[in-house]
Amino acid sequence: MSDIEALKKEKQELIDKMLKMQKQFVEYEHQHGVSGKDYWASQEGLLANYRQEYSDMANRVVDIAHEIVGSSRF
């Protein structure tokens, strides 16, 4: 597998995980409701690290996309 193929595979895996996280979040929100405080400051359950983990994955997807095409993010 080439480096580009490996990057594309990693990117797709991250996107799949992000979509799964979004689905879980929507289901949780419909069942329990989510306040701003819960979303921004929750220390337990699904939301404990949700924002940070999702943000880290989204940033990695962007970085990979730039690496694949040989461009720079900044």
JOHU-V485472 format. One record per residue. N is the residue number from 0. D_CENTER is the distance of its C-alpha to the mean C-alpha in Angstrom with 1 decimal. Layout:
n & d_center
N & D_CENTER
N & D_CENTER
//
This chain:
n & d_center
0 & 24.5
1 & 24.3
2 & 21.9
3 & 20.6
4 & 20.3
5 & 18.4
6 & 15.9
7 & 15.6
8 & 15.1
9 & 12.4
10 & 10.6
11 & 11.2
12 & 10.2
13 & 6.7
14 & 6.9
15 & 8.8
16 & 6.7
17 & 4.1
18 & 7.7
19 & 9.1
20 & 7.3
21 & 8.4
22 & 11.7
23 & 12.2
24 & 11.8
25 & 14.2
26 & 16.5
27 & 16.6
28 & 17.3
29 & 20.0
30 & 21.6
31 & 21.6
32 & 20.8
33 & 18.6
34 & 20.4
35 & 19.2
36 & 20.3
37 & 18.3
38 & 15.0
39 & 15.8
40 & 17.8
41 & 17.5
42 & 18.4
43 & 18.4
44 & 17.0
45 & 13.6
46 & 13.0
47 & 14.2
48 & 11.2
49 & 8.6
50 & 8.3
51 & 8.5
52 & 6.2
53 & 3.2
54 & 5.5
55 & 6.4
56 & 4.0
57 & 4.7
58 & 8.0
59 & 8.6
60 & 8.3
61 & 10.8
62 & 12.8
63 & 13.2
64 & 14.3
65 & 16.8
66 & 18.0
67 & 18.7
68 & 20.8
69 & 22.3
70 & 21.5
71 & 20.4
72 & 17.7
73 & 20.3
//
